[in-house]
Protein backbone atom coordinates (compact mmCIF):
# COMPACT_ATOMS: atom_id res chain seq x y z
CA UNK A 1 0.00 0.00 0.00
CA UNK A 2 1.33 3.42 -0.90
CA UNK A 3 1.90 5.98 1.82
CA UNK A 4 -0.17 9.15 1.90
CA UNK A 5 1.54 12.41 1.02
CA UNK A 6 2.63 14.33 4.13
CA UNK A 7 0.26 17.25 3.51
CA UNK A 8 -2.74 14.93 3.12
CA UNK A 9 -1.83 13.08 6.28
CA UNK A 10 -1.64 16.32 8.25
CA UNK A 11 -4.98 17.47 6.85
CA UNK A 12 -6.71 14.19 7.68
CA UNK A 13 -5.41 14.19 11.26
CA UNK A 14 -6.48 17.81 11.76
CA UNK A 15 -9.99 17.20 10.43
CA UNK A 16 -10.38 13.99 12.46
CA UNK A 17 -9.31 15.76 15.66
CA UNK A 18 -11.77 18.61 15.07
CA UNK A 19 -14.60 16.13 14.44
CA UNK A 20 -13.79 14.22 17.62
CA UNK A 21 -13.90 17.43 19.66
CA UNK A 22 -17.16 18.48 17.99
CA UNK A 23 -18.80 15.12 18.71
CA UNK A 24 -17.61 15.10 22.33
CA UNK A 25 -18.80 18.68 22.79
CA UNK A 26 -22.21 17.68 21.46
CA UNK A 27 -22.42 14.59 23.67
CA UNK A 28 -21.44 16.51 26.82
CA UNK A 29 -23.50 19.63 25.96
CA UNK A 30 -20.44 21.86 25.88
CA UNK A 31 -20.67 25.40 24.49
CA UNK A 32 -19.96 25.99 20.80
CA UNK A 33 -17.03 28.20 21.65
CA UNK A 34 -14.99 25.13 22.59
CA UNK A 35 -15.43 23.76 19.08
CA UNK A 36 -14.56 27.12 17.51
CA UNK A 37 -11.44 27.51 19.65
CA UNK A 38 -10.38 23.95 18.83
CA UNK A 39 -10.99 24.53 15.14
CA UNK A 40 -8.79 27.62 15.02
CA UNK A 41 -6.12 26.07 17.22
CA UNK A 42 -6.11 22.90 15.08
CA UNK A 43 -6.02 24.92 11.88
CA UNK A 44 -3.10 27.01 13.15
CA UNK A 45 -1.23 23.90 14.35
CA UNK A 46 -1.81 22.01 11.09
CA UNK A 47 -0.59 24.95 9.00
CA UNK A 48 2.46 25.36 11.23
CA UNK A 49 3.28 21.65 10.91
CA UNK A 50 2.73 21.72 7.16
CA UNK A 51 5.04 24.72 6.79
CA UNK A 52 7.75 23.19 8.98
CA UNK A 53 7.62 19.84 7.15
CA UNK A 54 7.71 21.59 3.79
CA UNK A 55 10.85 23.50 4.73
CA UNK A 56 12.72 20.44 6.03
CA UNK A 57 12.02 18.14 3.05
CA UNK A 58 13.03 20.42 0.17
KARAUR-V630724 format. One record per residue. N is the residue number from 0. SS is DSSP state (h for helix, s for strand, l for the rest). D_FIRST is the distance of its C-alpha to the first C-alpha in Angstrom with 1 decimal. Layout:
BEGIN
n:N ss:SS d_first:D_FIRST
n:N ss:SS d_first:D_FIRST
END
This chain:
BEGIN
n:0 ss:l d_first:0.0
n:1 ss:l d_first:3.8
n:2 ss:l d_first:6.5
n:3 ss:l d_first:9.3
n:4 ss:l d_first:12.6
n:5 ss:h d_first:15.1
n:6 ss:h d_first:17.6
n:7 ss:h d_first:15.5
n:8 ss:h d_first:14.6
n:9 ss:h d_first:18.4
n:10 ss:h d_first:19.4
n:11 ss:h d_first:17.5
n:12 ss:h d_first:18.9
n:13 ss:h d_first:22.3
n:14 ss:h d_first:22.5
n:15 ss:h d_first:21.4
n:16 ss:h d_first:24.1
n:17 ss:h d_first:26.7
n:18 ss:h d_first:26.1
n:19 ss:h d_first:26.5
n:20 ss:h d_first:29.7
n:21 ss:h d_first:31.0
n:22 ss:h d_first:30.5
n:23 ss:h d_first:32.2
n:24 ss:h d_first:35.0
n:25 ss:h d_first:35.6
n:26 ss:h d_first:35.7
n:27 ss:l d_first:38.1
n:28 ss:l d_first:40.1
n:29 ss:l d_first:39.6
n:30 ss:l d_first:40.9
n:31 ss:h d_first:38.8
n:32 ss:h d_first:39.4
n:33 ss:h d_first:37.0
n:34 ss:h d_first:34.2
n:35 ss:h d_first:35.4
n:36 ss:h d_first:35.7
n:37 ss:h d_first:32.2
n:38 ss:h d_first:30.9
n:39 ss:h d_first:32.6
n:40 ss:h d_first:31.8
n:41 ss:h d_first:28.1
n:42 ss:h d_first:28.3
n:43 ss:h d_first:30.2
n:44 ss:h d_first:27.9
n:45 ss:h d_first:24.7
n:46 ss:h d_first:26.5
n:47 ss:h d_first:27.8
n:48 ss:h d_first:24.5
n:49 ss:h d_first:23.0
n:50 ss:h d_first:26.1
n:51 ss:h d_first:26.0
n:52 ss:h d_first:22.4
n:53 ss:h d_first:23.2
n:54 ss:h d_first:26.3
n:55 ss:h d_first:24.8
n:56 ss:l d_first:22.0
n:57 ss:l d_first:24.2
END
